[in-house]
Structure formats: C-alpha cells, structure tokens
Amino acid sequence: MRHHRVACLVFDGMAPFEWATVTEVFAVPRPELDVDRWYRFELCAERPGPHRVVGGFDLVVHHGLDRLRHADTIIVPGVPDVRRDVSPTVLDALRDAFARGARMVSVCSGAFALAAAGLLDGKKATTHWRYAGLLQERYPKVTVDASVLYVDNGSVVTAAGTAAGIDVCLHLVRKDHGADVATRVARRMVVAAHREGGQAQFAEHPVGRAPSDDPIGAAVGYALDHLHRRVTVDELAGMAHLSVRQFERRFADAVGSPPGRWITDQRIRVGAALLEASDQPIDAVADRVGMTVAGFRRHFRERMGVSPSVYRSQFPH
C-alpha cells in the first residue's frame, strides 16, 4: 500500500513554527506505530531553491508546484502578505489539486490562499485571530469563525495561528489513523492530543488541577473524577465551603465559564474521546459521562456542531 503523500507549500519570508509543526507531524518516520499508509512528506514552492525564513536563515526547497498534482493532502502554512494577492500560478495549482480530490489544509494566514482560490466559498473557516476580520472583509463569501482552533469541512480544513497547527495536524492523523495513533504521536511530541475548551475544537485554555488547598481547584478535581455521576453546583460549593453565589463567581473568575456549563463541557469532551476510540453504543457513552442519552445528544450537537454518530464516523477504529 502506497504512502499518503503530503505536500507543504513554502514561500519567502515564512515564519518557521507553522512549517516546522507540519514537518514534525508528517515528515518524521514513525516505524514504532506500525501503521499502513503512513505519510510521505515533501516541501514545494512556486520557484524551487532557497527561501528566506524569519530568523535569518534559508530553507532550500527542491520541488516545484508539480508536486501538488499527486499529493493526497496539501498544506499551506501561510501566505507572504495577507493584504496582497496570492500568485495566480499558485492559485491555479491549488484549484487543480482540489478538483482532483486532494485534501486542502491551511494554517494561520494560509487560509487567505485557499480563500483566494475560491475553495472556502460558502464554507466556515478560521485563521489567526489577528487576520480574521481582514479575511472576512476580503472574502465575504467565507464565514470566518475566529473562536475555534480549526474548522474541518471534510475536503478543506483551516486552522488558527501558530500552535493551532499542532492541533489540526494531530486532528488529521486522528482522522486518518484513529485516536490511539494520534495520541501516541502527541505523546512523542510532548503535547496534548486534543486541547479542550468551549467550542467544537475547544479553543479556550485548558483547566488543570490546582493545588488541593485551593477550594476551586479541589472542586475542579472532584468534578473531573466524578463525571460519571450527577455532580451539582450546590455539592461543589459545599466542598469549597462557599455559598453558591460566591462559588459561582470565583469559579467563573478562575475557569472562565460558569460551573454548570463547564461540567457539561467536560462531559462532552470525555464523551467525544470515547466516541473516537471505541465502538460503545451512544447510550453507553452517555451513561459513562453522567448524562441522559437525550441530554448527551443535544449538548454534543450544540458544542461540536454535529451529532455523536456523525462525529464518530470521522474516526476509524
């Protein structure tokens, strides 16, 4: 079985992080994973040769845009200037690749290239929050959402800036090879396999376990350990020796979300992981995270944008 071919588009003046992230995930050999059709990675550019990289060094690219003709996944980690037009030659190559069925991916300002090629028309997309307003202004046919880490439209995937490149690359590995493989890659990279938060891709900052002498931290830890049963805000406030009003105010200040909503978010996060990694019936998953089936389905769709069954179908087991 042939490798899954990944082509990354390089340009002059690019920042190194996004390019390096893509390279780390898809170019590093991982024989320990023992999976079929692992990735074969190539850099390409409109003009092969040395390309300037932020930080004072050059990256020598050996391949031209012809590599896009055969790639299964094409990644655009940025554009030279978000206020200037992308090269027509590059746009034509992107359109041709998409038309033949390649999966198109952008990181950070790379969304401007996909948008200029018309690949985001009528779709939801994201980019670095600094550029979201400009992307919406320049390409009004695109629905820009700056609150998420990435948006997966199936054949077109866009990611927010910088570290979101890690999230979207691991998401692609999870889609291609399952949650276990993506988790092992993330462990090797010493990063979270799936960051949590309030949106479908969990864009808010993750909540860690605070010291046990912190009443809010202790309540957070207890809630995380008991997601399988009904944990009430009154119960957590009592554990923290605070009134419900005091607890809700201090919890929201510390975590960034009201306690009831945060607990539901954590239940959906754990439920999503179970859907990714197992064949358990949805009612069993709901029970394991302390929710009724109806409640789990409703809250899952609200937060993830799709039903549990549709979400599960994206991840091979």
N, C-alpha and C positions, 0 to 999 in steps of 0.2 A: 504493500500500500504506500502510495507516494506521500511525501510530507505536505503539510498545509503551508503554502507559500505566503509569507508576509513581506510586503514592500513598504518601506518608510521613506517618505519624501523629504529631502533635505534642501535647505535654502541658505543663502548668505545671511549672516547676522543672527542666526538662530540661537536661542538660549539652550544650554546643554542639558538641563534637567529633563525636559519632556522627551527629547531624543534618547537620553540615557535610560530613562524609565522603560521606554518601548524596547530598547535593546536588551535590557536586563531580563525582561519577561520572556521575550520571544527569540532572542539570539543565543542565550546561554544554553548549552547542552544539558539535558537533564535525564541521563540514562537510568537514574535510580527510580524514576517514575514508571518506567516500563509501560508506556502507552503507545498505541498505534497512531500514526499520522501526526507526530509532533511537528513543530514549526521549523521551516527553513526561512531564514531572515536575510533580507538584502536591503541596503541603502541605495537610493537612486535620486537623481536630480535632473532638472531640465538640461543642465550642462555638467557632465562629469568633470571631476578634477577637484582641486582644493576649494573648500568653502569656509569662510570665516565663522567662528563660533564665539559667542560672548565669553570673555575671559582671556582673550588674547592668544588663541591657538586656532589651527586649521584642521578641518576634517576632510580627508581625501575620499571622494566618492567615485567608485569605479563604474557605476552603471547609470544609464540614461533612463528616459521615460518608457523605453521599450519594456522594462521590467514590469510596468503596470499592466501590460497586456496579458500576463499569465498569472498574476498574483491572485490568491484567494481572498486575502484581506489587505487593504491599502490604508495606511495610517498617515495622516497629515498632522504633524505635531506643532504647526504654527504657520503663519504667513509672514513675509518680510515686513509688511506695513498694513495695519488694519484699515488705513484711510486711503490706500491706493489699490487700484485694480490688480488682480492676480493675472499672471501671464496667460494670454489666450491659448497658448500651446499646452500649458499645464491643465487648464480647464477642459480643453478638448480631450486630453488623455484621461482625466477623471470621469468625464461623461461616458467615454467609450468603455472604460472599465466597469462602471456601474451598469451600463446597458447589457454587458455580457454576464452580469451576475456577481461581480466582486462585492464583498462586504466593505463598506466605506466607513472609516473611523477618523474623527478629528479629536485633537487635544488642544485646549486653550484656544488661541486665535485661529487654529486650523479650521474652525467652523466657518470662517469667512471664505475659505476656498470652496468648501462644499456648498455654501450658500450661493456663491458667485456662479457655480456650475449648475445651479438650479436643483440640486439634489435634496435641498431642505424645504423646497416649496410645499406649503400645506402641511408641514410637519412641525412637531415640537422639537426644540433643540436647546442646547446650552453652550456657554463659553465662559471664560473668566468673567467674574462679576464686573470688572473694570470696563469690559468691552460689550456687555450685554445690551446697554442702551444703544450703542452705535450699531451693533449687529441688527437690532430691530429696526432702527432708522434706515439703514442701507438696504435691508432686505425685508420689506413689510409683509411678504408672503410667508415668512417664517414666524412661528410662535416661540418666542425666546423665554425660557424659564431660567433665571439666574439663581434659583434657590436650591438646585439639585447638583449632585456630583456628576451625574451623567444621565443621558437620555438614550434609550435603546429603541429604535424604530424597526428593528429587525435587520434590514439590509443597510441601514445608515445609523451610526452610533456617534454621539457627540459627548465630549467630556468638558468639564470646567477646567480651571487653570492649575498648573503646576502639579501638586500631589494628587489631584484627581486623575491624572494619567495613570497612576498606580491602580486606583480603584477600577477604572474602566478596563485596563489590561487584564486584571485578575477576573473581572466580570466576564470578559471574552473567554478566558481559559475555563472558567466555570461552565459557561455555555457549551464549549467545545468538548470538555473532558470531564465535567462533573465537579461537584463541590469538594470532594476529597482531594482531587489533584490540585485544584486552585488553592486549597488550604495548605497543602504541602509546599507549593511554590511560595505562598505568602510567608510561611514559616521560615523557609530558606532565606527570604529577603528581609526577615525580621520586621514584618509589617502586619497590620490587621487584614485578615482575609476579606472582611466585609465591614466597613465602617457604619456605625449606627447614627440615627438622627431622626428628625421629624418628617422628612419627605420620603418618597419611594426609594431613593438611593441614600437616605439617611445622611443629609448634608450637615446637620448640626454636630457640635462637638460631642464625642462620646463621653459617657459618665463613668468614671472609675469608682472604685471603692475607697471611700475616705477612711481615715483612722477611726477606730472603734469608739474613741471618746468624742467624736463629732456626732451629735444626735441625728443630723440629716444624713450623714454618711452611713450611720448604723441602720437607719430606716431604709436607705437605698439598698444596702447589702441584704437586709432581711427580705425586702420585696423581691430582689433578684433570685434569692434562694427559695422563694415560695410562690413562684409564678404559676405553679400547677394548681393552686387553690385560690379562692377568693380572698384577696387582701384589701381591706378597706382603708380609706384615708383616716377614719377615726382610730383604727387599730395602730396605724403608723404614728399618728400624732401622740397617742398614749405611750408608745415606745419611746418617743423623743421627749416625753414629759412636757409637752407643749399643748396649748389649746389648738383646736382645729384651725382657727383663723391664723394663729401665729405660725403653725406648722406649714400651712399652705403658702404663706408669704415667704417664709425662709426657704422652703423647698424650691419655689419658683425662682427666687434670687440665686440659689446655688446651682440649680439644674437647668433653668431656662424654660421650664414647662410646668404647668400645674400637675400635682401628683397623680390625679386620676388619669389624665391624658398620658403622662409619662409611663405609668404602669401598662396602659393599653399598648403604647408604642413598643414596650419591651416584650409583651406577649406576642405581638405581630412579628417582631424581629426574630424571636426564637421559633415561632411558627414557620416563618419563611425559611429558616435554616433547616428545619425538619422536612419541609416540602422539597428542598433542594437535594437533601441527602438520603431520603428514604421513600419507600412506597407505602407508608402508613396511610390508611384512609383519612380523609379530611376530618371526619368526626373524631377520629382518634387523636389527630394533631390538635384539634380544638380543645379536647379534654386535657391533653398534656400541658397546655398553656392556660388552663383555668377559665375557658370561655365556652359558652354555648356554641353550637355549630352556626346558628343564625348570626350571633354576635361576631363570631370569628370571620365569617364570610363578609359581613357588612364592613367591619373595621379594616379588614385586609384590603378590600377594594378601595376604600376611602384613602388609605395610606399608600398603597402600591400601584393603584391605577388599573389593576386587572384582578380577576377572580383568583382564588387559590389554585384552581385546576389549570387555568391558563398559565399562571406563574410557574407551576410545577412542570408544565410541558416544555419549558425553556431549558430544563436541566436534565441531561441524560443521566440515568442511574447505572 
